[in-house]
Amino acid sequence: MLIRIIFCSLFFFTCAAPPPPSVKGVKIKQVKKEPLKQPRPELSPPTPVALPPTKDSRPDLVQETVYSRGYLTGYDIWEFLREQPAETDVLETFGLPDSIWLDDEERTKFLYYFVSEMQDYNIIEISTKTDSVSGFEWD
């Protein structure tokens, strides 16, 4: 039993931190360290995203296009959109969309074109950063 007490006390004393150094007559000044301050990036005001008009909001701007005349096949449309054209080129080719949505993070505009023969919408995604096609679903 005595050996266990000696062993435990020896263990506690060897694992304990050493006492701080002491020098008589000398005061040790402890410097308080301040956390590093990092410069704050300047926040610029968000730029508003310009959405094109729709057929319902501006019927005076509705014009015949290559798409509305039926000159484009499904393959032509797919090849055109695959090249990631600018938003202005999309509006010139397909005309004004039936509906427009902007995602919550304001990164993508969704242009919806209604196809009456299929009673379905085709979607063209436009990146707000590049103002060009970033994706599409065309049937």
Number of C-alpha atoms within 10 A of each C-alpha: 6 7 8 9 10 10 11 12 11 11 11 10 10 10 8 8 8 8 6 6 6 9 8 5 6 7 8 9 6 6 6 6 6 6 6 6 6 6 6 6 6 6 6 6 6 6 6 8 13 9 13 17 16 19 17 13 12 11 11 8 13 14 12 12 15 12 14 12 9 8 9 15 10 10 9 11 15 15 11 15 22 13 11 18 15 16 21 12 15 20 14 14 17 18 21 25 22 16 18 18 13 16 9 7 6 13 14 23 25 21 26 21 21 15 12 8 6 8 7 12 17 15 20 24 24 24 18 19 10 12 17 22 23 19 16 18 12 13 12
